[in-house]
Amino acid sequence: MTKLTIAGIDDSTIRPIGYVESPWQSTMAVPLGGVSAVIHIKPEVQPGLYRIGEHSHLWVLSWFGQANRSVLRVVPSKVDPGLPERGVFGLRSAARPNPIALTLVKLEKIEEDRLYVRGLDAVDGTLVLDIKPYFEPDIIFSPTTPYLPPREYQTRREQFYKQALSHHGEQCLGLELAVKMALLVETHFGKLQSPDVTLMVEGDACLADVLQGLTRARLANPHRFFYLNNTQRATVQWVKGDQKLMLTIRPDIDLHAARELPEKELFIIEHF
C-alpha cells in the first residue's frame, strides 16, 4: 500500500483511501474548474461509502505529487500570468510545502468502488487522502476575497457559468443571459462581488436569482440587490460609485441566441 509519512507526529502514517482516474497527466494542463473524473476507493475502506449517495457534493482531499514543494510565493499563472505574486497560503496553487489539495466536486453517480465526480482538478493517478461531505453550513454567501479574474474570456465565462449553475440549479434562458450580462459588466466595474456594486433587476425570477448568485448581492448589510418582478420586460441597472450602466435585454431573444450572440447583440447598453 502506498504511504505518505508525516515526520514528528504520533501515528503519523497517512494511508490513501483511493486514487483518481483522470484524462489529464500534467497539473498545469488541468483546466481551471476541474473536469469529470473517477475516484477509485480501496476495498478496505469501501464500507465508508455507505449512504454517500445521499450527498450531491463532496470535498475531496488529495495529494498533488507533481507540485513544487520548495516555493512559498507564486503567481497564479493558470488564471493570469500578469497577476501579482502571492503567498501560497492565500491561493489554491498546487505549489506549497505540503501539497494537500481541497476540491469541491459534484457526485454524479456511484458504481461499486468508483465515484464519478465533476469538477475535480487532479491528474491521473493522484492519491486521494479523504472524502468529506458538503453540508449546508459550509456556505458563506458573500465572502471577502481578492479579485483574481482569469485573463481569457472563455475561462471567465466557464467560471461564471459554473457558479450560476451551482446557484440556480438548472440551465435556462435567464441563466444564459445573466452570465453574458455579468461578463459585460465585469469589464466596466471589475469585481461584481464588491460591496460598492449594486444592481436593480426588473425582470423574471430566473434572471434575478442567477444575478444574485453571481454577484453575492444581499438585500441588507449592505443593501446591494433590488428586484421588481416583470415578465414582459427585463432591465438591470448596475451602479458603482458615480458610474451607472443600464442593460435592457432585446426583445425576442431565445435560448439559442442567448448562447451564441455576443453581449452587445443581446442587450441595449446605456451609460450614465
C-alpha positions in Angstrom: 0.0 0.0 0.0 1.2 3.5 -0.8 2.0 5.5 2.3 2.6 9.2 3.0 4.6 9.8 6.2 4.5 13.0 8.2 7.5 13.2 10.4 7.3 14.1 14.1 3.6 13.3 14.7 2.4 10.3 16.6 0.6 7.7 14.5 1.9 9.6 11.5 1.2 7.3 8.6 -1.4 8.6 6.1 -2.9 5.7 4.1 -4.6 7.0 0.9 -8.1 5.7 0.5 -8.0 5.6 -3.3 -6.8 7.2 -6.4 -8.0 9.4 -9.3 -8.7 8.2 -12.8 -8.5 11.4 -15.0 -7.8 12.2 -18.6 -5.0 14.6 -17.6 -1.4 13.8 -16.9 0.0 17.2 -16.0 -1.1 19.5 -13.2 -0.6 22.6 -15.4 -2.8 21.1 -18.2 -5.8 20.5 -16.0 -8.4 23.2 -16.9 -9.5 25.7 -14.2 -12.7 24.5 -12.6 -11.7 20.8 -13.0 -13.0 18.0 -15.1 -15.1 14.9 -14.9 -13.1 12.1 -13.2 -13.4 8.8 -11.4 -12.3 8.2 -7.8 -11.4 4.5 -7.2 -11.8 3.6 -3.5 -9.7 0.8 -2.0 -11.5 -2.3 -0.8 -10.6 -2.0 2.9 -12.3 1.4 3.2 -15.3 0.8 1.0 -17.7 0.5 4.0 -17.0 4.2 4.5 -19.1 4.9 1.3 -22.3 3.6 3.0 -25.1 6.1 2.1 -22.7 8.6 0.5 -25.1 8.8 -2.4 -27.4 10.9 -0.3 -25.0 13.8 -0.9 -24.8 15.8 -4.1 -21.4 17.4 -3.4 -18.2 16.2 -1.7 -15.0 17.7 -0.5 -12.1 15.7 -1.9 -8.7 15.9 -0.2 -5.9 14.6 -2.4 -2.1 14.7 -2.6 -0.7 16.7 -5.6 2.5 14.7 -6.0 3.8 16.7 -9.0 3.7 20.0 -7.0 6.8 22.1 -6.3 7.2 22.0 -2.5 10.1 24.5 -2.4 8.3 27.7 -3.0 6.1 29.9 -0.8 5.2 32.7 -3.2 3.9 32.2 -6.7 2.0 34.0 -9.5 -1.4 32.3 -10.2 -0.3 31.8 -13.8 -3.1 29.4 -14.8 -5.5 32.2 -14.0 -3.5 35.0 -15.5 0.3 35.2 -15.6 0.0 39.0 -15.4 -1.4 38.9 -11.9 0.8 39.8 -8.9 2.7 37.3 -6.8 1.0 36.0 -3.7 1.9 33.7 -0.8 0.8 30.1 -1.4 -1.4 30.0 1.7 -3.6 32.7 0.1 -4.0 30.7 -3.2 -5.3 27.4 -4.4 -1.9 26.8 -6.2 -0.7 23.2 -6.3 2.7 24.5 -5.2 3.0 24.5 -1.4 5.1 22.8 1.4 2.5 20.1 1.8 0.6 19.7 -1.5 -2.7 18.7 0.0 -5.5 19.7 -2.4 -9.1 20.5 -1.3 -11.7 20.4 -4.1 -15.4 20.6 -4.1 -16.9 18.2 -6.6 -20.4 17.2 -7.7 -21.1 13.5 -7.2 -22.6 12.2 -10.5 -23.1 8.5 -9.7 -21.6 5.6 -7.8 -20.7 2.2 -9.3 -19.3 -0.2 -6.7 -15.9 1.1 -5.7 -16.0 4.1 -8.1 -17.3 7.6 -7.5 -18.0 9.5 -10.7 -17.5 13.2 -10.0 -17.4 16.5 -11.8 -15.1 19.5 -11.1 -12.0 17.6 -9.9 -8.7 19.3 -10.7 -6.4 16.3 -10.2 -4.3 14.4 -12.7 -4.5 10.7 -13.4 -3.2 8.6 -10.5 -3.5 11.3 -7.9 -3.8 9.8 -4.4 -7.0 10.6 -2.5 -6.4 11.1 1.2 -10.0 11.6 2.4 -13.6 12.5 1.4 -15.9 14.7 3.4 -19.5 15.6 2.6 -20.5 19.1 1.7 -23.2 20.4 4.2 -25.4 23.5 4.1 -23.4 25.2 6.9 -20.3 25.2 4.6 -21.7 28.1 2.6 -20.6 31.7 3.1 -22.9 33.6 0.7 -20.8 36.8 0.4 -17.2 36.2 1.4 -14.4 38.7 1.1 -11.8 37.5 -1.4 -9.1 39.1 -3.6 -10.0 39.8 -7.3 -8.2 37.3 -9.5 -10.0 37.3 -12.8 -8.8 34.8 -15.5 -7.2 36.5 -18.4 -9.0 34.5 -21.1 -12.7 35.4 -21.9 -13.7 31.7 -22.3 -12.2 30.8 -18.9 -14.1 33.7 -17.2 -17.3 32.6 -19.0 -16.8 29.0 -17.8 -16.3 30.1 -14.2 -19.4 32.4 -14.2 -21.4 29.6 -15.8 -20.3 27.1 -13.2 -21.2 29.4 -10.4 -24.5 30.3 -12.0 -25.5 26.6 -12.5 -24.4 25.7 -8.9 -26.6 28.5 -7.5 -29.6 28.3 -9.8 -29.7 24.5 -10.3 -30.8 24.4 -13.9 -30.0 25.7 -17.4 -32.4 28.2 -18.7 -32.7 31.4 -20.7 -32.3 33.6 -17.6 -29.1 31.8 -16.7 -27.5 32.3 -20.1 -28.4 36.0 -20.2 -27.2 36.6 -16.6 -23.8 35.0 -17.4 -23.4 37.2 -20.5 -24.5 40.2 -18.6 -22.0 39.5 -15.8 -19.2 39.2 -18.3 -20.0 42.5 -19.9 -20.4 44.4 -16.6 -17.2 42.9 -15.2 -15.3 44.7 -18.0 -16.6 48.0 -16.8 -16.8 47.6 -13.0 -14.3 44.9 -12.1 -15.2 42.5 -9.3 -19.0 42.1 -9.3 -19.0 40.9 -5.6 -17.6 44.2 -4.4 -19.7 45.8 -1.6 -19.9 49.0 -3.7 -21.5 47.4 -6.7 -25.4 47.4 -6.6 -27.9 46.2 -9.0 -31.6 46.8 -9.6 -33.2 44.0 -11.5 -36.5 44.3 -13.3 -37.4 41.0 -15.0 -38.3 37.4 -14.2 -37.3 35.5 -11.1 -34.9 33.3 -13.0 -32.7 36.2 -14.2 -32.8 37.8 -10.8 -31.9 34.6 -9.0 -28.8 34.0 -11.2 -27.6 37.6 -10.9 -27.9 37.5 -7.2 -25.9 34.3 -7.1 -23.2 35.7 -9.4 -22.8 39.0 -7.5 -23.5 37.7 -4.0 -25.6 40.8 -3.5 -27.7 40.8 -0.4 -30.9 42.6 0.4 -29.3 44.1 3.5 -26.0 44.6 5.3 -25.2 46.1 2.8 -28.3 46.6 0.7 -26.9 45.8 -2.8 -29.8 44.0 -4.5 -33.2 45.3 -5.6 -35.8 43.3 -7.5 -39.1 44.0 -9.3 -40.8 41.1 -11.0 -41.7 41.8 -14.6 -42.3 39.0 -17.1 -42.7 41.4 -20.0 -39.5 43.5 -19.7 -36.0 42.8 -18.4 -33.7 45.7 -17.5 -30.9 45.7 -15.0 -29.3 48.9 -13.7 -25.8 48.5 -12.3 -24.2 51.2 -10.1 -20.7 51.6 -8.8 -19.9 55.0 -7.2 -20.9 57.6 -9.8 -20.9 55.1 -12.6 -24.2 53.7 -13.9 -24.8 51.0 -16.5 -28.3 50.1 -17.8 -28.7 46.8 -19.7 -32.0 46.0 -21.3 -32.5 42.6 -22.9 -33.5 43.0 -26.5 -36.9 41.5 -27.5 -37.4 38.1 -28.9 -34.1 36.7 -27.6 -34.4 32.9 -27.3 -32.1 30.3 -25.7 -30.0 29.7 -28.8 -29.4 33.5 -29.3 -28.5 33.9 -25.7 -25.8 31.2 -26.0 -24.4 32.2 -29.4 -24.7 36.0 -29.7 -22.1 38.4 -28.2 -23.2 40.7 -25.3 -23.7 43.8 -27.5 -26.2 42.0 -29.6 -28.2 40.7 -26.6 -28.5 44.0 -24.7 -29.3 47.6 -25.2 -26.5 49.3 -23.3 -26.8 52.7 -21.8 -24.1 54.6 -19.8 -25.0 57.3 -17.3 
